[in-house]
Amino acid sequence: MVVRVLSLALWIWTLVQKLPSDQFGWLTAALSVSAVCTLLAQLGIPYLFFSDAHVPERREHRWREALGALLALGPLFAVLGTLLMNSLFEGAVPGFVSLAFLIVDVLAGGVVLAGALWGHSAGRLGIAAGLPALLVISRLVAAGACVVLGQESPESYLNSYLLIHSMFMGLAAFATLAWIASSTGGKWTPVEPSLGTCSSGLRYAVMGGASLAMSELDKPLLARVMGLAHAGHYAMAYRVCAALSMPATAAAAALLPRWSSMIAAGELSRFRKSFLSASVTAVVVGVILAACLKVVLAVFPPGTYGLYEDSWPWMQGLAWLGALLGAHQLMGTALLAIGRPVVRAALDLSGLGLMAVLSFAAFDRWGVAGVVLVCLLAEAVIVFIGTIFVFLSSRKSLV
């Protein structure tokens, strides 16, 4: 996790040195759309690896089905993603470049992330944990390579970045395929997923897609509301403030198997106490980290270290978002533990819808401060409703 956070921070810093905020806003919107398309294109099949963890033959066949779904649906979702972006705002690059970039990013990212889940289900924890970091490192290397190549103008830098980013993503996907091929004795070729596999995986696809929609599609949405320049400032500030929720994200991943065991054993009171304790801790830690960030922003003048000067008001307002995101992660994990993934998906989509409805009016009336308030309000409402639902559901004898 430390490698991922540091790589992400350096990637953002390198890009903002070279790209104006509108081009950075376009790039983050494109990557956000790609992330959602990547998850949906696999139909949730990689999450079924864990149900077959003790049957290697079935797990390997699931991998082949996931790869088949990705190859068949990945380009289609990339086309839909490109159409979505073109309908929301004017692109920073020609449409065919956007499409080619999304196709490569969806396919390569899908292979690497599915490979990570396969590795976790197969007990290959070391490499599996490193694969998601490989994607962030690929972005960082691409950004750095463009600097080394001497791309001075923003247009040439962005075009070069898209090309080199795609090349390194392809290399990461090839390395993942080679690893899985060696681990499965060469049984990695794609096959058409069965109807049963698709129906079993769709629930996870909806859940994951909704969760990503809440955390990723806000960028293209706000690009439509405010324009790409403001969206670039928001995207940089959001990633900085979202990093404050990393401790809660790590805790949620560690608590999921423990909470699931409590639910299976009927220890509902113990589950509620654990959930409450973790949520309160996440909020307290998030508030402390937010206060530290606000002190840093007060000490260093806007534009320090080459960061966008206009991103300071965003970071000052969104600093409290880390505490809410941490509570959101734990609430979502608790809903999974009690067997309510569809409820989690509904809440996440509701949060995005609330943000979409309120952002237009808030930006027109109050500008940046209005959109910051909407972001915080949407997260707070979803966390409150989800937390109440967790406590009410976990009081039943059957969950």
C-alpha positions as CSV (number, residue, x, y, z in Angstrom):
1,M,0.0,0.0,0.0
2,V,2.9,2.4,0.8
3,V,4.3,1.8,-2.7
4,R,0.9,2.5,-4.3
5,V,0.4,5.7,-2.3
6,L,3.9,7.1,-3.0
7,S,3.7,6.2,-6.7
8,L,0.3,7.8,-7.0
9,A,1.5,11.0,-5.3
10,L,4.6,11.2,-7.6
11,W,2.4,10.5,-10.6
12,I,0.1,13.4,-9.8
13,W,3.0,15.7,-9.0
14,T,4.7,14.9,-12.3
15,L,1.6,15.4,-14.4
16,V,0.6,18.7,-12.8
17,Q,4.1,20.1,-13.6
18,K,3.5,19.6,-17.3
19,L,-0.3,19.6,-17.9
20,P,-2.6,22.6,-17.5
21,S,-5.6,21.8,-15.3
22,D,-8.1,21.3,-18.1
23,Q,-5.9,18.6,-19.7
24,F,-5.3,17.0,-16.3
25,G,-9.0,17.1,-15.7
26,W,-9.7,15.3,-19.0
27,L,-7.1,12.6,-18.2
28,T,-8.4,11.9,-14.8
29,A,-12.0,11.7,-16.2
30,A,-10.8,9.3,-18.9
31,L,-9.1,7.1,-16.3
32,S,-12.2,7.1,-14.1
33,V,-14.4,6.0,-17.0
34,S,-11.9,3.3,-17.8
35,A,-11.9,2.0,-14.2
36,V,-15.7,1.5,-14.3
37,C,-15.6,0.0,-17.8
38,T,-12.8,-2.4,-16.7
39,L,-14.9,-3.8,-13.8
40,L,-18.1,-4.1,-15.7
41,A,-16.5,-5.8,-18.7
42,Q,-15.5,-8.8,-16.6
43,L,-19.1,-9.3,-15.4
44,G,-17.9,-9.8,-11.8
45,I,-16.4,-13.2,-12.7
46,P,-13.0,-12.6,-11.0
47,Y,-14.8,-12.3,-7.6
48,L,-16.0,-15.9,-8.1
49,F,-12.4,-17.1,-7.9
50,F,-12.7,-17.2,-4.1
51,S,-15.7,-19.6,-4.1
52,D,-13.5,-22.0,-6.1
53,A,-10.3,-21.4,-4.1
54,H,-10.1,-25.1,-3.0
55,V,-10.7,-26.5,-6.5
56,P,-7.8,-25.4,-8.7
57,E,-9.4,-26.8,-11.9
58,R,-12.5,-24.8,-11.4
59,R,-10.6,-21.7,-10.4
60,E,-8.5,-21.9,-13.6
61,H,-11.6,-22.4,-15.7
62,R,-13.1,-19.3,-14.1
63,W,-10.0,-17.4,-15.1
64,R,-10.5,-18.4,-18.7
65,E,-14.1,-17.3,-18.5
66,A,-13.1,-13.9,-17.0
67,L,-10.6,-13.4,-19.8
68,G,-13.2,-14.4,-22.4
69,A,-15.7,-11.9,-21.1
70,L,-13.1,-9.1,-20.9
71,L,-11.9,-9.7,-24.5
72,A,-15.5,-9.8,-25.8
73,L,-17.0,-6.9,-23.8
74,G,-13.9,-4.7,-23.0
75,P,-13.9,-2.9,-26.4
76,L,-17.6,-2.5,-26.3
77,F,-17.5,-0.8,-22.9
78,A,-14.6,1.3,-24.2
79,V,-16.7,2.6,-27.0
80,L,-19.6,3.4,-24.6
81,G,-17.1,5.1,-22.3
82,T,-15.8,7.2,-25.2
83,L,-19.3,8.2,-26.2
84,L,-20.1,9.1,-22.6
85,M,-17.0,11.4,-22.4
86,N,-17.8,13.0,-25.7
87,S,-21.4,13.7,-24.6
88,L,-20.2,15.4,-21.3
89,F,-17.3,17.6,-22.4
90,E,-15.0,18.4,-25.3
91,G,-12.0,16.1,-25.4
92,A,-8.4,17.1,-25.1
93,V,-7.4,14.7,-27.8
94,P,-9.2,13.5,-31.0
95,G,-12.0,10.9,-30.5
96,F,-10.1,8.1,-32.1
97,V,-7.2,8.6,-29.7
98,S,-9.5,8.5,-26.7
99,L,-11.1,5.3,-28.0
100,A,-7.8,3.6,-28.6
101,F,-6.5,4.7,-25.2
102,L,-9.6,3.4,-23.4
103,I,-9.6,0.0,-25.3
104,V,-6.0,-0.6,-24.2
105,D,-6.5,0.6,-20.7
106,V,-9.7,-1.4,-20.1
107,L,-8.2,-4.7,-21.5
108,A,-4.8,-4.4,-19.9
109,G,-6.2,-3.1,-16.6
110,G,-8.8,-5.9,-16.6
111,V,-6.1,-8.6,-17.0
112,V,-3.9,-7.2,-14.2
113,L,-6.7,-6.7,-11.7
114,A,-8.3,-10.1,-12.5
115,G,-4.8,-11.6,-12.1
116,A,-4.5,-10.0,-8.7
117,L,-7.8,-11.6,-7.5
118,W,-6.8,-14.9,-9.0
119,G,-3.5,-14.8,-7.1
120,H,-5.2,-14.0,-3.8
121,S,-7.6,-16.9,-4.3
122,A,-4.7,-19.2,-5.2
123,G,-2.7,-18.2,-2.1
124,R,0.0,-16.3,-4.1
125,L,-0.4,-13.3,-1.9
126,G,3.0,-11.6,-2.6
127,I,2.7,-11.2,-6.3
128,A,-1.1,-10.7,-6.1
129,A,-0.6,-7.8,-3.8
130,G,2.0,-6.3,-6.1
131,L,-0.1,-6.4,-9.3
132,P,-2.4,-3.4,-8.5
133,A,0.7,-1.4,-7.5
134,L,2.2,-2.3,-10.9
135,L,-0.6,-0.3,-12.6
136,V,0.2,2.8,-10.6
137,I,3.9,2.4,-11.2
138,S,3.3,2.0,-14.9
139,R,1.5,5.4,-14.9
140,L,4.4,7.0,-13.0
141,V,7.0,5.6,-15.3
142,A,5.1,6.8,-18.3
143,A,4.8,10.3,-16.8
144,G,8.5,10.3,-16.0
145,A,9.5,9.0,-19.4
146,C,7.7,11.9,-21.1
147,V,9.8,14.3,-19.0
148,V,13.0,12.5,-20.0
149,L,12.0,12.6,-23.7
150,G,11.8,16.4,-23.4
151,Q,8.1,16.9,-24.2
152,E,7.7,20.6,-23.4
153,S,4.3,21.6,-24.8
154,P,1.3,20.3,-22.9
155,E,-0.2,18.9,-26.1
156,S,2.8,16.9,-27.1
157,Y,3.3,15.8,-23.5
158,L,-0.3,14.5,-23.2
159,N,-0.1,12.6,-26.5
160,S,3.2,11.1,-25.6
161,Y,1.9,10.1,-22.1
162,L,-1.1,8.4,-23.6
163,L,1.1,6.3,-25.9
164,I,3.7,5.4,-23.3
165,H,1.0,4.7,-20.7
166,S,-0.7,2.3,-23.0
167,M,2.7,0.6,-23.8
168,F,3.5,0.0,-20.1
169,M,-0.1,-1.1,-19.4
170,G,0.3,-3.7,-22.2
171,L,3.6,-4.9,-20.7
172,A,2.0,-5.2,-17.2
173,A,-0.9,-7.3,-18.8
174,F,1.6,-9.5,-20.6
175,A,3.6,-10.1,-17.4
176,T,0.4,-11.0,-15.6
177,L,-0.6,-13.5,-18.4
178,A,2.9,-15.0,-18.4
179,W,2.7,-15.5,-14.6
180,I,-0.7,-17.1,-14.6
181,A,0.3,-19.3,-17.6
182,S,3.3,-20.6,-15.6
183,S,1.1,-21.1,-12.5
184,T,-1.6,-23.0,-14.3
185,G,0.5,-25.1,-16.7
186,G,-0.5,-23.0,-19.7
187,K,-4.3,-23.2,-19.0
188,W,-5.0,-19.6,-19.5
189,T,-6.6,-19.3,-22.9
190,P,-10.0,-17.4,-22.9
191,V,-13.3,-19.3,-23.2
192,E,-16.9,-18.1,-23.4
193,P,-18.4,-17.7,-19.9
194,S,-21.3,-20.0,-19.1
195,L,-24.7,-18.5,-18.3
196,G,-24.4,-19.7,-14.7
197,T,-21.1,-18.0,-14.3
198,C,-22.5,-14.8,-15.7
199,S,-25.5,-14.8,-13.5
200,S,-23.4,-15.5,-10.4
201,G,-20.9,-12.8,-11.2
202,L,-23.3,-10.1,-12.2
203,R,-24.2,-9.3,-8.5
204,Y,-20.6,-8.5,-7.8
205,A,-20.3,-6.5,-11.1
206,V,-23.2,-4.4,-10.1
207,M,-21.9,-3.9,-6.6
208,G,-18.3,-3.1,-7.7
209,G,-19.5,-0.9,-10.6
210,A,-21.8,1.1,-8.3
211,S,-19.0,1.5,-5.8
212,L,-16.6,2.7,-8.5
213,A,-19.2,5.0,-9.9
214,M,-19.5,6.8,-6.6
215,S,-15.7,7.2,-6.3
216,E,-14.7,7.6,-10.0
217,L,-17.6,9.0,-12.1
218,D,-17.7,12.2,-10.1
219,K,-14.7,13.4,-12.1
220,P,-16.4,13.3,-15.6
221,L,-19.7,14.5,-13.9
222,L,-18.1,17.6,-12.4
223,A,-16.2,18.2,-15.7
224,R,-19.6,18.6,-17.3
225,V,-20.8,20.8,-14.4
226,M,-17.8,23.1,-14.0
227,G,-15.6,22.6,-17.1
228,L,-12.4,20.7,-17.4
229,A,-10.2,23.3,-15.7
230,H,-12.2,23.2,-12.4
231,A,-12.4,19.4,-12.8
232,G,-8.6,19.2,-12.9
233,H,-8.4,21.2,-9.7
234,Y,-11.0,19.0,-8.1
235,A,-9.4,15.7,-9.3
236,M,-6.0,16.6,-7.8
237,A,-7.6,17.7,-4.5
238,Y,-9.8,14.7,-4.3
239,R,-6.9,12.3,-4.7
240,V,-4.9,14.0,-2.0
241,C,-7.8,14.0,0.4
242,A,-8.9,10.5,-0.5
243,A,-5.5,9.3,0.5
244,L,-6.4,10.2,4.1
245,S,-8.8,7.3,4.1
246,M,-6.1,4.7,3.3
247,P,-5.9,3.5,7.0
248,A,-9.6,2.8,7.0
249,T,-9.4,1.1,3.6
250,A,-6.7,-1.3,4.9
251,A,-8.7,-1.9,8.1
252,A,-11.9,-2.7,6.0
253,A,-10.0,-5.3,4.0
254,A,-8.7,-6.9,7.2
255,L,-12.0,-6.9,8.9
256,L,-14.2,-8.4,6.2
257,P,-13.2,-12.1,6.9
258,R,-13.5,-11.5,10.6
259,W,-16.9,-9.9,10.3
260,S,-18.1,-12.6,8.0
261,S,-17.1,-15.2,10.5
262,M,-19.0,-13.4,13.3
263,I,-22.1,-13.3,11.1
264,A,-21.8,-17.0,10.2
265,A,-21.4,-17.9,13.9
266,G,-24.4,-15.8,14.9
267,E,-22.3,-13.4,17.0
268,L,-24.4,-10.3,15.9
269,S,-23.8,-8.3,19.1
270,R,-20.1,-8.7,18.8
271,F,-20.2,-7.8,15.1
272,R,-22.1,-4.5,15.9
273,K,-19.6,-3.6,18.6
274,S,-16.7,-4.2,16.3
275,F,-18.3,-2.3,13.4
276,L,-19.1,0.7,15.7
277,S,-15.6,0.7,17.2
278,A,-14.0,0.6,13.7
279,S,-16.3,3.3,12.3
280,V,-15.6,5.7,15.2
281,T,-11.9,5.1,15.0
282,A,-11.9,5.7,11.2
283,V,-13.8,9.0,11.7
284,V,-11.5,10.2,14.5
285,V,-8.3,9.3,12.6
286,G,-9.7,10.9,9.4
287,V,-10.5,14.1,11.3
288,I,-7.0,14.2,12.8
289,L,-5.4,13.7,9.4
290,A,-7.7,16.4,7.9
291,A,-6.6,18.8,10.6
292,C,-3.0,18.1,9.8
293,L,-3.7,18.6,6.1
294,K,-5.4,22.0,6.8
295,V,-2.3,23.1,8.8
296,V,0.0,22.2,5.9
297,L,-2.2,24.1,3.5
298,A,-2.2,27.1,5.8
299,V,1.6,27.0,6.1
300,F,2.4,26.6,2.5
301,P,1.1,29.2,0.1
302,P,-1.1,28.2,-2.9
303,G,0.9,26.8,-5.8
304,T,3.7,25.4,-3.6
305,Y,5.9,22.7,-5.4
306,G,4.2,23.5,-8.7
307,L,0.8,22.2,-7.7
308,Y,-2.2,24.0,-9.1
309,E,-2.8,27.2,-7.2
310,D,-6.6,27.0,-7.6
311,S,-6.6,23.5,-6.1
312,W,-6.0,25.0,-2.6
313,P,-9.6,25.9,-1.9
314,W,-10.7,22.5,-3.0
315,M,-8.2,20.7,-0.7
316,Q,-9.2,23.0,2.2
317,G,-12.8,22.1,1.8
318,L,-12.4,18.4,0.9
319,A,-9.9,17.7,3.7
320,W,-12.8,16.4,5.8
321,L,-13.7,14.0,3.0
322,G,-11.1,11.5,4.2
323,A,-13.1,10.8,7.4
324,L,-16.3,10.2,5.5
325,L,-14.6,8.0,2.9
326,G,-13.1,5.9,5.7
327,A,-16.5,5.5,7.3
328,H,-18.0,4.7,3.8
329,Q,-15.5,1.9,3.3
330,L,-16.3,0.3,6.6
331,M,-20.0,0.6,6.0
332,G,-19.7,-1.0,2.6
333,T,-17.6,-3.8,4.0
334,A,-20.1,-4.4,6.8
335,L,-22.9,-4.6,4.2
336,L,-20.9,-7.3,2.3
337,A,-20.4,-9.2,5.6
338,I,-24.1,-9.4,6.3
339,G,-24.9,-10.4,2.7
340,R,-26.3,-7.1,1.4
341,P,-24.1,-6.2,-1.7
342,V,-27.1,-5.0,-3.6
343,V,-28.0,-2.5,-0.9
344,R,-24.4,-1.2,-1.0
345,A,-24.7,-0.8,-4.8
346,A,-28.0,1.1,-4.4
347,L,-26.5,3.4,-1.8
348,D,-23.5,4.2,-3.9
349,L,-25.6,4.9,-7.0
350,S,-27.9,7.1,-4.9
351,G,-24.9,9.1,-3.7
352,L,-23.8,9.7,-7.3
353,G,-27.3,10.7,-8.2
354,L,-27.6,13.1,-5.3
355,M,-24.3,14.7,-6.3
356,A,-25.4,15.0,-9.9
357,V,-28.7,16.6,-9.0
358,L,-27.3,19.1,-6.5
359,S,-24.0,20.0,-8.2
360,F,-25.4,22.1,-11.0
361,A,-27.4,24.4,-8.8
362,A,-24.7,24.5,-6.1
363,F,-22.0,25.5,-8.6
364,D,-24.1,28.2,-10.2
365,R,-25.0,29.8,-6.9
366,W,-22.0,29.2,-4.7
367,G,-19.1,28.2,-7.0
368,V,-16.4,25.9,-5.6
369,A,-17.7,26.1,-2.1
370,G,-21.1,24.8,-3.2
371,V,-19.7,21.8,-5.0
372,V,-17.5,21.0,-2.0
373,L,-20.5,21.1,0.3
374,V,-22.4,18.8,-2.1
375,C,-19.6,16.3,-2.1
376,L,-19.4,16.2,1.6
377,L,-23.2,16.1,2.0
378,A,-23.6,13.2,-0.5
379,E,-21.0,11.1,1.4
380,A,-22.4,12.0,4.8
381,V,-26.0,11.0,3.8
382,I,-24.9,7.7,2.3
383,V,-22.7,6.8,5.3
384,F,-25.6,7.7,7.7
385,I,-28.2,5.6,5.9
386,G,-25.8,2.7,5.3
387,T,-24.8,2.6,9.0
388,I,-28.3,2.6,10.2
389,F,-29.2,-0.2,7.8
390,V,-26.2,-2.3,9.0
391,F,-27.4,-2.0,12.6
392,L,-31.0,-2.7,11.8
393,S,-30.1,-5.7,9.6
394,S,-27.6,-7.2,12.1
395,R,-30.3,-7.3,14.8
396,K,-32.2,-10.0,12.9
397,S,-31.5,-13.6,13.7
398,L,-31.2,-14.3,9.9
399,V,-29.1,-11.9,7.8
